[in-house]
Amino acid sequence: MQSRGRYFEDFKVGEVLVTGRRTVEGGDVSRFAGLTGDFNPLHTDAVFAEQTPFGARVAHGILTLAVSNGQQNLSGWFEGTALALLGLDRLRFTLPVKFGDTIHTEMTVKQARESSKADRGVVTFDVVVKNQRDEVVCTYEENVMMRRRGS
């Protein structure tokens, strides 16, 4: 089966990959709270959240991270060619994602290094998640083990 994903050799240092957009709604937050058990009132209690600096309920930071991961996978770049997500480093949530915000992910290839195994390599990305106002809401570094072409 031919995969549509990119191989290790296809990623060039400095290249910027941009995902599609997704609007985060209250239903997403409620489902995420139910799935994870994180019912912090900042996310689930409108009266409580009105009294916070945000003035309203906001999305979980981890939900923002999960949506970013989903956007990357929907792009097809990793379909059938990613072998492992090795790690996320320096994760920061810089602004809240409010209900109705539309976010997208921008990934800059920071490094592509060969592995000790000939059939794979590791690609490091600087990742930025932005809202519809081009404000940065989340940043992190991501390391992905990728198949090499012909492996």
N, C-alpha and C positions, 0 to 999 in steps of 0.2 A: 504494500500500500504506500503510495506517495504521500508524504506529509506536506502540509502547506507551511509548516514552521520554518524559521530561519535556522541555519546551522551556525556553529561557532565562527566559521570563516566569514559569514555574512555581516557580522557586526564590526563596525569601524569606530575606533576611538574618536570621540567628538561628535559623532552622529547623534541627532535628537529624534526620538520616536515619540509620536503624540497619539494618544488613544482617542476614541470617541467619548462623547459626554454622557452623563447620567444625572438626572435630577433626584435628589434625596428627599423623600416625603416622610410624613409622620408614620405611615404604615410600615415603612422600612425600619424605622426606629423601634416601633412596637414589636415587630416580628423578630428583630435582632435581640431585643431584651428577652423575649420569650425563649429564643433559641439558646442564648448564653446564660440566662439567669441574672443578668445585670440590670436590675430594676432601680438603679440609682435615680432618685427623684429629679435630678437635673435633666434626665432624659424622659421620664415617664409621668411626672407630676407638674401640670401646667401652673398651678398656683404657687408651688415651691419655686419653679424655674423663673417665674415673673420677678421674684425677689433676688435673683442672682445678677451678677454683672451683665449676663447675656440677655436678660429680660424676657426670655422665652425658653421653651425646651430646645435642646440641641441634639445633634446626632452624637453617638458614642465615637470617640476617636478611633477605636478598633473597628467600628463599622466603616469609617472613612478608609482605613487601611484595607479592609476586605473589599470594598467597592473598587479601590485602586487595583488590587490584585485581579479582580474580575475583569476590569477594563483591559488589563494587560493580556489576559487569556482570550478575551473576545477579539482582540486585535489579530490573533492567529500567529503571532511571531514565535510563540513557544509550542505550538501544536505539533506534537509528535517528535519534537527535537529537544525539549527540555528534559533533562534527566533528574534534576533535583534542585529545589530551592535550598541553597546552602545557608542562607542567613540574611537577616535584616539588621543593619547597624545604624546608630545615630538617629533613631526614630524620634521625630519631634512633631507635635501638633501645635501649629503656630496661630491658628484662628479657628473659632468654632464653625462647624458646618450647620447652618440653620435650615429648617424645613423650607423646601422650595429652592435651595441652592443647587446649582448644576455644576458638577465637578468633572474634571478630566485629569489625566495623568501624563506628565512629560518625563521621558527617560533619556538621560544622556549617557552614552557609553563612555565610561571612565577608564576601563581597562579590559583587555582581553588577553588572558594568559593561558598558555598551553598547560595541560595536566601531565602528570607522570605517566598517564595511560594515553596511548595514541588515539583512542577513539573519542576523546572528549576534551573540552576546555572550559574555563571558567570566565564568564563575562560579569563585570561589575558595572552597575548602573548608579548614577546619582538620580534619584527620583524626586519629583516635585508634583504635588497635587494642588491644582488651582480651582478656584470657583469662577463663576460667570463674570466677575469683576476683575479677573486676572490676579486676584489676591492669593497668596500662598497659604494653604490651610494645613499642609502636611509635607514633611520632607523625610527622606531616609536613603540609605545606601543598600542596594540589593545585590546579592551574589547568586548567580544561577549557573549550574553545571549544564553545558550544552553538548549535544552530539556534534561530532565533526563530520564533514561531508565524506561519504563513502564508507562510513562505519556501520 
